[in-house]
Amino acid sequence: MTRHPLRLPAFRLLFLGRTISTLGDAVVPAALAIAITRATGSSAALALVLGCAMVPRLLLLPFGGVVGDRFDPRLVALTTDLVRAFSQLLVGLELLGGHPRLAHLAIASAVGGTASAFAMPTASPLVAATVRGELRLRANALLGTATGAARLGGPALAGVLVYTAGPGWAFVLDGASFALSAALLVRLTRLTIDHRPEGHSPDDHAPVEPRSLRRDLADGWGEVRSRDWYWTSLIAHGVWNGASAVLLTLGPLIAATRLGGDGAWVALTQAGAVGLLAGSLLAGRLRPRRPVLAGNLALALYGLPLLALAVPAPLPLVVAAQAVALAGLGFLNPVWATVVQQDFPAGALARVTSYDWLLSLAAAPLGYVLAPLAADAWGSRVPLLAAAALVTVVCAGTAAVPGVRRHGARPGTGPQDGPEPATPPPATPAPVAATPAPDAGTGTERPPAQLNS
């Protein structure tokens, strides 16, 4: 590797846009909670607004994958960025007006959730179209590092905004970040994405004929099922998200009552952000021979903070365990994204990614529901120990799957650098026959330990 991904103009624009919008989103969760609490004094109202984003996202993610594969991913990302910029700015203006209405916040949340369902599956196609070969792992690691840095600095920036200018300005900042991200995407040339995996010749496949929505969904699911390393890893990643929800549900109370107060939970959260950042940096330097196996084993480390909270261990040990566990997640995310981008046909990449996100997002609510029920029945130690055992056994247990053990990263066969934009062209869809076809939520979700497996 003689070049750095940021020297590629196309990836540099993509990286700047995704980093800016991720930082804007990292500011919003705390501001949203404070704004709704001030306006309504009800935790149920906050749950309603969050649910309005989550439900359409879960329902529409597979369709977002189809759209991401059928059309130019840059155009899809650009459109969804503009939609979310508009919805977040409206929320910010309403909060600044001093009389926010819950119905308006819920509608804006639903609009943002719908837009994110179409944006999230296009993140991988965008990276795959702008970076080729061995530089791709470094590019994914850079994006992961930017995400970790945003999660580390976002809450602090949110606190400054909320207590100096008011929560409305956090939404204005998020809306502006999406608008700026869209402006950067405009500068990208139209991305022509090949339907074949890297290394296949143009004669390997005939042009793709137009297909029905049902056929596209079924074919995307067929790609998932055809690889044992992929679907078994998705089960492990879903279990990880469920275990994370258990920790996020029970951890704050344990920290407040047994580990020294609210400051203990803040320390735990920040340690996780530091670990996430460190793991992403590490992923850009290591080249594991068995990347899927290494990533899944890294996820098994999440049993450490769950076990430490169940005891509970002294605060320094709990904080260290959380940092190590989230470093495993930071390592897994770019490694996993790189393997998926090189192994799946580009024409199915958005659909495959949408099923990945669907499982990750659907598993978390299950943990949110079951953890407090189990804690009420048997105490918090039981669900924490159960989650620790489950995530350790399932994630490490993927080593028993032949495809996970044997899957190695193929050396990149394409050019080291991706397509570079010349002059800004009009935003038109790429031809379906010649192409298979970033991630930003509504600003109300993005949990601090969400696994984008």
Secondary structure, DSSP 8 states (H G I E B T S, - for coil): --S-GGGSHHHHHHHHHHHHHHHHHHHHHHHHHHHHHHHH--HHHHHHHHHHHHHHHHHHHHHHHHHHHHS-HHHHHHHHHHHHHHHHHHHHHHHHTT---HHHHHHHHHHHHHHHHHHGGGHHHHHHHH--TTHHHHHHHHHHHHHHHHHHHHHHHHHHHHHHT-THHHHHHHHHHHHHHHHHHHTS------SS-TT--TTSS-------HHHHHHHHHHHHHT-HHHHHHHHHHHHHHHHHHHHHHHHHHHHHHHSSSHHHHHHHHHHHHHHHHHHHHHHTT---SSHHHHHHHHHGGGHHHHHHHHTT--HHHHHHHHHHHHHHHHHHHHHHHHHHHHHS-GGGHHHHHHHHHHHHHHHHHHHHHHHHHHHHHH-THHHHHHHHHHHHHHHHHGGGSHHHHH-------S-SS-----S--------GGG--------SS---TT----
